[in-house]
Amino acid sequence: MKKARIGFIGAGWWATANHMPLLAARPDVELTAVCRLGAAELEQVRSRFGFLHAYEDYEAMLREVELDAVFVVSPHTLHHAHARAALERGLHVLCEKPLCTQAADARELVHLAERRGLHLLVPYGWHYKPFIQEAKRRLDSGAVGDIQYVLCHMASPIRSLLRGETMPNVAGGQAGDLVFSPDPRTWADPDVAGGGYGHAQVSHSSGMLFWLSGLQPREVYARMAAPGARVDLYDALSVAFDGGAIGTVSGAGAVPPGNGFQVDLRIFGSEGMLLLDVERARLELRRHDGADVALPLEPDAGAYTCEGPPANFIDLVLGRTTENHAPGWAALRSVELLDAAYRSALSGRPEAV
């Protein structure tokens, strides 16, 4: 059996809780090399997941080890350098969200992958939920007509992380026992994270919005607030898109602990509206001609899981599919939106993408 030879750049909480355990369970994957700082932590990861090689220098890893693809799971502000280095060596890349913190860097990665004929996937887990994929099929078929207005809201229970505090009750994920807890510095230090709730979570919801709608952001006016934190906890964005559509994108990082994620998208068009909600598991199409649809869903249909993206990526790497449900171009548009939003929050005026 052909195996995908996989390298990791970054091996903290999420890499060891989700991606590595999923890949370690696959007979068609070889966990070939891993890179992270800290000799003791690096050895812990190598021995737990059976990596053949371990490095603290990602450039040496890419230079010395034969790989097919790389998972980039490093802090936000390092994504560009790490993903670019892998793409330049002809390797497929799964890069955690946000793809980058600067729009120009994200464009470079997307264009580089396209020129090299390489797969670039950003692991948006909700894209792989059946009802989310049904929403995309409906929108691609013109169910709402020409899109004219969108509402995109997300909220999460991560206030403690954004304030630089330890996050309580962190699940071990696919790995069972927790290997590492989330490092608050990678969430709360603007020099490492590049921003707060916008990069950490609105990257999820806006990536879904752009993948579903195909819209292109043109101008953003943003207000952000950071009570008790060095990075934004709350985001309110007014957006103009190419083609004349407008919309609002909002985020809140202060859902009380023990409550789930909120992601609510409402897409209005010339023929009707599509309502999509992961917290209350809803997909409804309401049309001006009365041809309404309400998909019956289980209450937990929108619960977040992230098995789909790594599986899709390995199938892409091994040539079993050409369909990427979380493509780099959708992540790029999210980065463009957030780049303009952070600039707008500083300048106090609308900023062009």
Secondary structure, DSSP 8 states (H G I E B T S, - for coil): ---EEEEEE--SHHIIIIIHHHHHT-TTEEEEEEE-S-HHHHHHHHHHHT-SEEES-HHHHHHHS--SEEEE-S-GGGHHHHHHHHHHTT-EEEE-SSS-SSHHHHHHHHHHHHHHT--EE---GGGGSHHHHHHHHHHHTTTT-SEEEEEEEEE-B-HHHHTT---SS---GGGSS-SS---THHHH-HHHHSSSHIIIIIHHHHHHHHHHH---EEEEEEEEE-TTSSS-SEEEEEEEETTS-EEEEEEESB--TT---EEEEEEEESSEEEEEETTTTEEEEEETTS--EE----TTTT----SHHHHHHHHHHTTS----SSBHHHHHHHHHHHHHHHHHHHHSS-EE-
